[in-house]
Amino acid sequence: MPLSADEPGAPCWLSLATHDLGAAEDFYGAVLGWTFRHGPLGAGFSVGERDGVPVAGIGDVARRMGVPVAWMAYWAVGDADAAVARIRERGGTVGVGPVAFPPRGRAALATDLEGAAFGVWEGRVSSRWQLGERHAPVWLELHARNAFDAAVFYGGVFQWVDGDAVERFELSYEDEQVVLRRHGEAVARLNSGPVEASSAKPQLRPRWLVHFRVPDLDRATAAVLDHGGSLVPEADDGWQALAGRWATVRDPQGGLFTLDEWRGEGDGG
């Protein structure tokens, strides 16, 4: 079953920090077929949906927050202060927060031991948002130098093996990757490979990749190029690929993401 964002330790949302909200909506609508509605955070934010189901948020906050245009994966926690403490205890860095977003909740932005950015969220989440490698429109992958060290870090921060969490989450080693499953559904893969934290190119640094599923990769990549984006083939060099085809691309404002082609049952297309 796809993962529903309703419990601590699970990915619970995706958000793009961008410069121009309207331009981002035009691009992602053309490439991924999303429609948009106003988000709960007010002007400057929207929620991208596919077939009426929320997929991700977009906010024109990059310039005023002084952050690069980038996708961010958020993970649900029961207590943001405690999660931030666990991040620091394990050698991670907290850059922002926890910050209140009334009435919905509180968020913090952090980086792991190698510098990959992620978010934590305490509060209300969308029960309709889903994540999963086979059946949902999106899944996550970490590019790291050492996936085992990363698994220890994130497992401690999100308490995947503590208490009753062991009944919901499972960590396994498959195809030279650490795989996080929830109720049998792979929701994130932690992958070791050629990354360099000091690289001038963000696609070569440790990072969480956001994978969006498409039924036709050739058509989707053509739409990327037609609407001002670009292909980033070097981002995929040297990494273990799953079955099927994929391509990492960059939107016109600089946001990196990966398109996965999945056909047949469960492709989400």
HELIX and SHEET records of a PDB file:
HELIX    1   1 LEU A   21  LEU A   32  1                                  12    
HELIX    2   2 ALA A   62  MET A   65  1                                   4    
HELIX    3   3 ALA A   80  GLU A   89  1                                  10    
HELIX    4   4 ALA A  147  PHE A  158  1                                  12    
HELIX    5   5 GLY A  163  GLU A  167  5                                   5    
HELIX    6   6 PRO A  202  LEU A  204  5                                   3    
HELIX    7   7 LEU A  217  ASP A  226  1                                  10    
HELIX    8   8 PRO A  233  ASP A  236  5                                   4    
SHEET    1   A 2 LEU A   3  SER A   4  0                                        
SHEET    2   A 2 GLN A 130  LEU A 131 -1                                        
SHEET    1   B 8 THR A  35  HIS A  38  0                                        
SHEET    2   B 8 PHE A  45  ARG A  50 -1                                        
SHEET    3   B 8 VAL A  53  GLY A  59 -1                                        
SHEET    4   B 8 PRO A  11  ALA A  17  1                                        
SHEET    5   B 8 ALA A  70  ALA A  76 -1                                        
SHEET    6   B 8 ALA A 117  GLY A 123  1                                        
SHEET    7   B 8 GLY A 105  THR A 111 -1                                        
SHEET    8   B 8 THR A  93  PHE A 101 -1                                        
SHEET    1   C 8 PHE A 169  GLU A 174  0                                        
SHEET    2   C 8 GLN A 177  ARG A 182 -1                                        
SHEET    3   C 8 GLU A 185  SER A 192 -1                                        
SHEET    4   C 8 VAL A 138  ALA A 144  1                                        
SHEET    5   C 8 ARG A 207  VAL A 214 -1                                        
SHEET    6   C 8 LEU A 256  GLU A 261  1                                        
SHEET    7   C 8 ARG A 245  ARG A 250 -1                                        
SHEET    8   C 8 SER A 230  LEU A 231 -1                                        
END                                                                             
